[in-house]
Amino acid sequence: MCARATRLGAPPSTTATTTKTAHAYADDRFLVLASAGVWKVIPPSEIVNVAAAEPDSAAAASAIVEEAQRRWAQLWQGENTT
């Protein structure tokens, strides 16, 4: 488990599986790897806009997570989802 993922709250036993395949091209500016929970509330075109507006990868990752959290909170409006 990556230390960064653990710092972001992922339990040490978390595993990941690949569900999509993408090809990288020379003119690609970035690659976004996100959980289904992020993709469920933010369409890919909006994720691209959020990431592109940030100065670096760390800021882009934080902005995407914050936006996904905001949308989940708005969607569930305080319901306990645990």
MOPAC internal coordinates of N, CA, C and O (Angstrom, degrees):
PM7 1SCF
backbone

  N    0.0000 0     0.00 0     0.00 0    0    0    0
  C    1.4539 1     0.00 0     0.00 0    1    0    0
  C    1.5188 1   108.06 1     0.00 0    2    1    0
  O    1.2310 1   121.02 1   -44.07 1    3    2    1
  N    1.2576 1   115.66 1   135.93 1    3    2    1
  C    1.4553 1   123.10 1   179.42 1    5    3    2
  C    1.5306 1   110.17 1   -71.20 1    6    5    3
  O    1.2310 1   120.59 1   -43.58 1    7    6    5
  N    1.3218 1   116.47 1   136.42 1    7    6    5
  C    1.4617 1   121.19 1  -179.75 1    9    7    6
  C    1.5300 1   110.97 1   -59.91 1   10    9    7
  O    1.2310 1   120.16 1   143.01 1   11   10    9
  N    1.3283 1   117.30 1   -36.99 1   11   10    9
  C    1.4653 1   120.85 1   179.51 1   13   11   10
  C    1.5259 1   110.46 1   -62.71 1   14   13   11
  O    1.2310 1   120.07 1   137.36 1   15   14   13
  N    1.3280 1   117.47 1   -42.64 1   15   14   13
  C    1.4633 1   120.55 1   179.11 1   17   15   14
  C    1.5216 1   110.47 1   -63.19 1   18   17   15
  O    1.2310 1   120.30 1   140.88 1   19   18   17
  N    1.3216 1   117.03 1   -39.12 1   19   18   17
  C    1.4593 1   120.99 1   178.57 1   21   19   18
  C    1.5271 1   109.95 1   -64.93 1   22   21   19
  O    1.2310 1   120.20 1   138.36 1   23   22   21
  N    1.3349 1   117.22 1   -41.64 1   23   22   21
  C    1.4646 1   120.37 1   177.56 1   25   23   22
  C    1.5267 1   111.42 1   -63.18 1   26   25   23
  O    1.2310 1   120.03 1   151.11 1   27   26   25
  N    1.3257 1   117.54 1   -28.89 1   27   26   25
  C    1.4578 1   121.27 1   179.76 1   29   27   26
  C    1.5200 1   112.32 1   -83.37 1   30   29   27
  O    1.2310 1   120.59 1   179.11 1   31   30   29
  N    1.3437 1   116.47 1    -0.89 1   31   30   29
  C    1.4526 1   119.58 1   174.55 1   33   31   30
  C    1.5126 1   115.90 1   108.75 1   34   33   31
  O    1.2310 1   119.50 1  -179.94 1   35   34   33
  N    1.3222 1   118.55 1     0.06 1   35   34   33
  C    1.4670 1   120.07 1   178.49 1   37   35   34
  C    1.5214 1   109.29 1   -74.40 1   38   37   35
  O    1.2310 1   120.00 1   -46.43 1   39   38   37
  N    1.3234 1   117.61 1   133.57 1   39   38   37
  C    1.4683 1   119.04 1   177.93 1   41   39   38
  C    1.5256 1   110.53 1   -65.68 1   42   41   39
  O    1.2310 1   119.95 1   -29.68 1   43   42   41
  N    1.3413 1   117.70 1   150.32 1   43   42   41
  C    1.4638 1   120.92 1  -177.46 1   45   43   42
  C    1.5266 1   113.55 1   -58.14 1   46   45   43
  O    1.2310 1   119.68 1   156.79 1   47   46   45
  N    1.3185 1   118.22 1   -23.21 1   47   46   45
  C    1.4631 1   120.53 1  -178.04 1   49   47   46
  C    1.5266 1   112.82 1   -87.74 1   50   49   47
  O    1.2310 1   119.72 1  -174.43 1   51   50   49
  N    1.3234 1   118.15 1     5.57 1   51   50   49
  C    1.4586 1   121.48 1  -178.02 1   53   51   50
  C    1.5204 1   110.88 1   -65.27 1   54   53   51
  O    1.2310 1   120.75 1   -44.03 1   55   54   53
  N    1.3172 1   116.17 1   135.97 1   55   54   53
  C    1.4588 1   121.54 1   174.78 1   57   55   54
  C    1.5206 1   108.56 1  -123.44 1   58   57   55
  O    1.2310 1   120.59 1   -19.38 1   59   58   57
  N    1.3039 1   116.49 1   160.62 1   59   58   57
  C    1.4591 1   120.97 1   179.98 1   61   59   58
  C    1.5189 1   109.55 1  -128.01 1   62   61   59
  O    1.2310 1   121.25 1   -30.91 1   63   62   61
  N    1.3029 1   115.22 1   149.09 1   63   62   61
  C    1.4544 1   120.63 1   174.75 1   65   63   62
  C    1.5148 1   109.01 1  -128.11 1   66   65   63
  O    1.2310 1   120.71 1   -28.90 1   67   66   65
  N    1.3050 1   116.24 1   151.10 1   67   66   65
  C    1.4525 1   121.53 1   179.38 1   69   67   66
  C    1.5174 1   109.20 1   -86.43 1   70   69   67
  O    1.2310 1   120.69 1   -50.41 1   71   70   69
  N    1.3176 1   116.28 1   129.59 1   71   70   69
  C    1.4597 1   119.95 1   178.39 1   73   71   70
  C    1.5243 1   112.46 1  -118.26 1   74   73   71
  O    1.2310 1   120.01 1   166.83 1   75   74   73
  N    1.3188 1   117.59 1   -13.17 1   75   74   73
  C    1.4607 1   121.31 1   179.37 1   77   75   74
  C    1.5186 1   109.52 1  -137.91 1   78   77   75
  O    1.2310 1   121.27 1   -29.33 1   79   78   77
  N    1.3068 1   115.18 1   150.67 1   79   78   77
  C    1.4547 1   121.20 1   176.35 1   81   79   78
  C    1.5180 1   108.56 1  -116.47 1   82   81   79
  O    1.2310 1   120.36 1   -44.53 1   83   82   81
  N    1.3113 1   116.92 1   135.47 1   83   82   81
  C    1.4598 1   121.67 1   178.42 1   85   83   82
  C    1.5211 1   109.03 1  -132.67 1   86   85   83
  O    1.2310 1   121.15 1   -23.79 1   87   86   85
  N    1.2907 1   115.40 1   156.21 1   87   86   85
  C    1.4612 1   121.23 1   178.05 1   89   87   86
  C    1.5177 1   109.07 1  -111.51 1   90   89   87
  O    1.2310 1   120.58 1   -43.03 1   91   90   89
  N    1.3108 1   116.49 1   136.97 1   91   90   89
  C    1.4618 1   121.23 1   178.19 1   93   91   90
  C    1.5299 1   109.05 1   -90.96 1   94   93   91
  O    1.2310 1   121.17 1   -38.39 1   95   94   93
  N    1.3135 1   115.37 1   141.61 1   95   94   93
  C    1.4538 1   121.63 1   179.65 1   97   95   94
  C    1.5305 1   108.85 1  -124.24 1   98   97   95
  O    1.2310 1   120.45 1   -22.41 1   99   98   97
  N    1.3091 1   116.75 1   157.59 1   99   98   97
  C    1.4677 1   122.16 1  -174.96 1  101   99   98
  C    1.5242 1   112.67 1   -58.24 1  102  101   99
  O    1.2310 1   119.63 1   148.66 1  103  102  101
  N    1.3158 1   118.31 1   -31.34 1  103  102  101
  C    1.4686 1   119.88 1  -177.65 1  105  103  102
  C    1.5353 1   113.27 1   -92.75 1  106  105  103
  O    1.2310 1   119.87 1  -175.79 1  107  106  105
  N    1.3288 1   117.85 1     4.21 1  107  106  105
  C    1.4623 1   120.56 1   175.81 1  109  107  106
  C    1.5200 1   109.49 1   -65.90 1  110  109  107
  O    1.2310 1   120.63 1   -41.44 1  111  110  109
  N    1.3333 1   116.40 1   138.56 1  111  110  109
  C    1.4642 1   120.98 1  -179.74 1  113  111  110
  C    1.5135 1   112.14 1   -94.77 1  114  113  111
  O    1.2310 1   119.71 1   151.18 1  115  114  113
  N    1.3268 1   118.15 1   -28.82 1  115  114  113
  C    1.4592 1   121.23 1  -179.87 1  117  115  114
  C    1.5170 1   109.87 1  -163.55 1  118  117  115
  O    1.2310 1   121.48 1   -11.47 1  119  118  117
  N    1.3192 1   114.78 1   168.53 1  119  118  117
  C    1.4583 1   123.26 1   176.40 1  121  119  118
  C    1.5145 1   107.02 1  -128.43 1  122  121  119
  O    1.2310 1   120.27 1   -52.24 1  123  122  121
  N    1.3219 1   117.09 1   127.76 1  123  122  121
  C    1.4572 1   121.05 1  -179.83 1  125  123  122
  C    1.5239 1   108.33 1  -106.93 1  126  125  123
  O    1.2310 1   121.07 1   -59.80 1  127  126  125
  N    1.3237 1   115.55 1   120.20 1  127  126  125
  C    1.4632 1   122.30 1   173.30 1  129  127  126
  C    1.5145 1   106.04 1  -108.38 1  130  129  127
  O    1.2310 1   120.61 1   -60.74 1  131  130  129
  N    1.3123 1   116.44 1   119.26 1  131  130  129
  C    1.4615 1   119.83 1  -175.79 1  133  131  130
  C    1.5196 1   110.03 1  -142.29 1  134  133  131
  O    1.2310 1   121.57 1   -19.86 1  135  134  133
  N    1.3150 1   114.59 1   160.14 1  135  134  133
  C    1.4621 1   120.57 1   178.86 1  137  135  134
  C    1.5268 1   110.02 1   -76.68 1  138  137  135
  O    1.2310 1   121.51 1   -13.77 1  139  138  137
  N    1.3252 1   114.72 1   166.23 1  139  138  137
  C    1.4624 1   120.38 1   177.05 1  141  139  138
  C    1.5249 1   110.67 1   -60.47 1  142  141  139
  O    1.2310 1   120.49 1   149.01 1  143  142  141
  N    1.3313 1   116.66 1   -30.99 1  143  142  141
  C    1.4569 1   120.33 1   179.38 1  145  143  142
  C    1.5186 1   113.04 1   -63.96 1  146  145  143
  O    1.2310 1   120.54 1   147.49 1  147  146  145
  N    1.3217 1   116.58 1   -32.51 1  147  146  145
  C    1.4746 1   120.44 1   176.43 1  149  147  146
  C    1.5241 1   109.36 1   -73.97 1  150  149  147
  O    1.2310 1   120.68 1   130.75 1  151  150  149
  N    1.3347 1   116.31 1   -49.25 1  151  150  149
  C    1.4695 1   119.93 1  -177.65 1  153  151  150
  C    1.5244 1   111.60 1   -63.73 1  154  153  151
  O    1.2310 1   120.18 1   153.48 1  155  154  153
  N    1.3220 1   117.26 1   -26.52 1  155  154  153
  C    1.4664 1   120.92 1  -178.66 1  157  155  154
  C    1.5263 1   111.71 1   -68.38 1  158  157  155
  O    1.2310 1   120.00 1   149.44 1  159  158  157
  N    1.3240 1   117.61 1   -30.56 1  159  158  157
  C    1.4715 1   119.94 1  -175.84 1  161  159  158
  C    1.5295 1   114.29 1  -110.56 1  162  161  159
  O    1.2310 1   120.19 1   168.83 1  163  162  161
  N    1.3301 1   117.25 1   -11.17 1  163  162  161
  C    1.4716 1   119.79 1   178.65 1  165  163  162
  C    1.5266 1   108.46 1  -129.62 1  166  165  163
  O    1.2310 1   119.82 1   -63.54 1  167  166  165
  N    1.3231 1   117.95 1   116.46 1  167  166  165
  C    1.4660 1   120.41 1   177.83 1  169  167  166
  C    1.5328 1   110.91 1   -63.30 1  170  169  167
  O    1.2310 1   120.04 1   -29.44 1  171  170  169
  N    1.3371 1   117.53 1   150.56 1  171  170  169
  C    1.4668 1   120.63 1  -178.56 1  173  171  170
  C    1.5256 1   114.22 1   -51.89 1  174  173  171
  O    1.2310 1   119.77 1   138.36 1  175  174  173
  N    1.3257 1   118.04 1   -41.64 1  175  174  173
  C    1.4701 1   119.52 1  -179.22 1  177  175  174
  C    1.5241 1   111.63 1   -62.47 1  178  177  175
  O    1.2310 1   120.22 1   145.03 1  179  178  177
  N    1.3321 1   117.19 1   -34.97 1  179  178  177
  C    1.4636 1   120.14 1   178.14 1  181  179  178
  C    1.5206 1   111.36 1   -73.78 1  182  181  179
  O    1.2310 1   120.18 1   144.61 1  183  182  181
  N    1.3271 1   117.27 1   -35.39 1  183  182  181
  C    1.4690 1   120.07 1   176.57 1  185  183  182
  C    1.5228 1   109.62 1   -62.57 1  186  185  183
  O    1.2310 1   120.51 1   139.01 1  187  186  185
  N    1.3215 1   116.63 1   -40.99 1  187  186  185
  C    1.4702 1   120.40 1   176.95 1  189  187  186
  C    1.5163 1   110.20 1   -59.66 1  190  189  187
  O    1.2310 1   120.13 1   135.71 1  191  190  189
  N    1.3357 1   117.35 1   -44.29 1  191  190  189
  C    1.4712 1   120.65 1  -179.88 1  193  191  190
  C    1.5255 1   111.61 1   -63.69 1  194  193  191
  O    1.2310 1   120.39 1   137.77 1  195  194  193
  N    1.3315 1   116.87 1   -42.23 1  195  194  193
  C    1.4705 1   120.81 1   179.02 1  197  195  194
  C    1.5294 1   109.84 1   -62.96 1  198  197  195
  O    1.2310 1   120.24 1   131.66 1  199  198  197
  N    1.3287 1   117.15 1   -48.34 1  199  198  197
  C    1.4689 1   120.85 1  -178.35 1  201  199  198
  C    1.5261 1   111.51 1   -64.30 1  202  201  199
  O    1.2310 1   120.50 1   138.11 1  203  202  201
  N    1.3112 1   116.65 1   -41.89 1  203  202  201
  C    1.4714 1   120.71 1  -177.13 1  205  203  202
  C    1.5261 1   112.22 1   -66.71 1  206  205  203
  O    1.2310 1   119.93 1   155.43 1  207  206  205
  N    1.3192 1   117.74 1   -24.57 1  207  206  205
  C    1.4651 1   121.04 1  -177.74 1  209  207  206
  C    1.5269 1   113.08 1   -79.79 1  210  209  207
  O    1.2310 1   120.35 1   171.69 1  211  210  209
  N    1.3368 1   116.93 1    -8.31 1  211  210  209
  C    1.4661 1   120.53 1  -175.67 1  213  211  210
  C    1.5296 1   111.34 1   -99.28 1  214  213  211
  O    1.2310 1   120.42 1   -26.47 1  215  214  213
  N    1.3419 1   116.81 1   153.53 1  215  214  213
  C    1.4663 1   120.32 1  -175.20 1  217  215  214
  C    1.5315 1   115.21 1   -77.30 1  218  217  215
  O    1.2310 1   120.05 1   158.49 1  219  218  217
  N    1.3368 1   117.50 1   -21.51 1  219  218  217
  C    1.4613 1   119.68 1  -178.88 1  221  219  218
  C    1.5178 1   110.15 1  -154.04 1  222  221  219
  O    1.2310 1   120.89 1    -5.93 1  223  222  221
  N    1.3286 1   115.90 1   174.07 1  223  222  221
  C    1.4639 1   120.50 1  -174.54 1  225  223  222
  C    1.5290 1   112.72 1   -65.12 1  226  225  223
  O    1.2310 1   119.84 1   142.69 1  227  226  225
  N    1.3153 1   117.91 1   -37.31 1  227  226  225
  C    1.4694 1   120.15 1   179.85 1  229  227  226
  C    1.5246 1   110.73 1   -65.00 1  230  229  227
  O    1.2310 1   120.53 1   136.74 1  231  230  229
  N    1.3097 1   116.60 1   -43.26 1  231  230  229
  C    1.4629 1   120.52 1   178.83 1  233  231  230
  C    1.5283 1   110.53 1   -66.49 1  234  233  231
  O    1.2310 1   120.32 1   141.89 1  235  234  233
  N    1.3309 1   117.00 1   -38.11 1  235  234  233
  C    1.4626 1   121.02 1   178.49 1  237  235  234
  C    1.5236 1   110.41 1   -64.63 1  238  237  235
  O    1.2310 1   120.20 1   135.31 1  239  238  237
  N    1.3311 1   117.23 1   -44.69 1  239  238  237
  C    1.4692 1   120.63 1   179.09 1  241  239  238
  C    1.5218 1   110.66 1   -61.53 1  242  241  239
  O    1.2310 1   120.38 1   135.20 1  243  242  241
  N    1.3159 1   116.88 1   -44.80 1  243  242  241
  C    1.4733 1   120.47 1   179.14 1  245  243  242
  C    1.5194 1   111.41 1   -62.83 1  246  245  243
  O    1.2310 1   120.29 1   137.85 1  247  246  245
  N    1.3184 1   117.05 1   -42.15 1  247  246  245
  C    1.4663 1   120.78 1  -178.89 1  249  247  246
  C    1.5275 1   111.19 1   -65.00 1  250  249  247
  O    1.2310 1   120.36 1   140.51 1  251  250  249
  N    1.3295 1   116.92 1   -39.49 1  251  250  249
  C    1.4670 1   120.67 1   178.69 1  253  251  250
  C    1.5212 1   110.14 1   -65.89 1  254  253  251
  O    1.2310 1   120.18 1   134.30 1  255  254  253
  N    1.3266 1   117.25 1   -45.70 1  255  254  253
  C    1.4672 1   120.94 1   179.23 1  257  255  254
  C    1.5284 1   110.32 1   -62.07 1  258  257  255
  O    1.2310 1   120.11 1   134.20 1  259  258  257
  N    1.3164 1   117.40 1   -45.80 1  259  258  257
  C    1.4661 1   120.75 1  -179.66 1  261  259  258
  C    1.5254 1   111.43 1   -61.77 1  262  261  259
  O    1.2310 1   120.40 1   138.78 1  263  262  261
  N    1.3283 1   116.84 1   -41.22 1  263  262  261
  C    1.4635 1   120.01 1   179.21 1  265  263  262
  C    1.5291 1   110.54 1   -66.73 1  266  265  263
  O    1.2310 1   120.16 1   138.49 1  267  266  265
  N    1.3253 1   117.29 1   -41.51 1  267  266  265
  C    1.4715 1   120.18 1   178.03 1  269  267  266
  C    1.5268 1   110.52 1   -63.74 1  270  269  267
  O    1.2310 1   119.95 1   137.56 1  271  270  269
  N    1.3187 1   117.70 1   -42.44 1  271  270  269
  C    1.4654 1   120.76 1   178.06 1  273  271  270
  C    1.5265 1   110.99 1   -62.50 1  274  273  271
  O    1.2310 1   120.42 1   138.55 1  275  274  273
  N    1.3147 1   116.81 1   -41.45 1  275  274  273
  C    1.4615 1   121.43 1   179.59 1  277  275  274
  C    1.5296 1   110.05 1   -62.22 1  278  277  275
  O    1.2310 1   120.91 1   135.39 1  279  278  277
  N    1.3194 1   115.87 1   -44.61 1  279  278  277
  C    1.4653 1   119.52 1  -178.51 1  281  279  278
  C    1.5198 1   112.37 1   -69.12 1  282  281  279
  O    1.2310 1   120.36 1   142.05 1  283  282  281
  N    1.3461 1   116.92 1   -37.95 1  283  282  281
  C    1.4621 1   119.05 1   176.36 1  285  283  282
  C    1.5195 1   110.31 1   -64.36 1  286  285  283
  O    1.2310 1   120.05 1   137.96 1  287  286  285
  N    1.3200 1   117.50 1   -42.04 1  287  286  285
  C    1.4632 1   120.82 1   179.10 1  289  287  286
  C    1.5264 1   110.54 1   -61.99 1  290  289  287
  O    1.2310 1   121.09 1   138.81 1  291  290  289
  N    1.3176 1   115.51 1   -41.19 1  291  290  289
  C    1.4603 1   120.13 1   179.31 1  293  291  290
  C    1.5344 1   110.08 1   -67.93 1  294  293  291
  O    1.2310 1   120.40 1   139.19 1  295  294  293
  N    1.3171 1   116.83 1   -40.81 1  295  294  293
  C    1.4553 1   121.80 1  -179.10 1  297  295  294
  C    1.5229 1   111.65 1   -63.90 1  298  297  295
  O    1.2310 1   120.69 1   134.78 1  299  298  297
  N    1.3262 1   116.29 1   -45.22 1  299  298  297
  C    1.4653 1   120.58 1  -175.98 1  301  299  298
  C    1.5169 1   112.49 1   -93.25 1  302  301  299
  O    1.2310 1   119.38 1   164.28 1  303  302  301
  N    1.3054 1   118.79 1   -15.72 1  303  302  301
  C    1.4597 1   124.19 1   176.93 1  305  303  302
  C    1.5286 1   113.35 1    43.62 1  306  305  303
  O    1.2310 1   121.84 1  -127.69 1  307  306  305
  N    1.3367 1   114.08 1    52.31 1  307  306  305
  C    1.4592 1   119.51 1   173.76 1  309  307  306
  C    1.5041 1   116.05 1    87.28 1  310  309  307
  O    1.2310 1   119.14 1   178.39 1  311  310  309
  N    1.3373 1   119.25 1    -1.61 1  311  310  309
  C    1.4659 1   119.63 1   176.99 1  313  311  310
  C    1.5041 1   110.16 1   -64.94 1  314  313  311
  O    1.2310 1   120.09 1   -36.39 1  315  314  313
  N    1.3128 1   117.42 1   143.61 1  315  314  313
  C    1.4664 1   122.40 1   178.07 1  317  315  314
  C    1.5205 1   107.77 1   -79.22 1  318  317  315
  O    1.2310 1   120.61 1   -64.96 1  319  318  317
  N    1.3377 1   116.43 1   115.04 1  319  318  317
  C    1.4667 1   120.92 1  -178.05 1  321  319  318
  C    1.5128 1   112.38 1  -103.04 1  322  321  319
  O    1.2310 1   119.63 1  -169.42 1  323  322  321
  N    1.3286 1   118.32 1    10.58 1  323  322  321
  C    1.4563 1   120.01 1  -179.51 1  325  323  322
  C    1.5102 1   111.12 1   -85.45 1  326  325  323
  O    1.2310 1   120.10 1   180.00 1  327  326  325

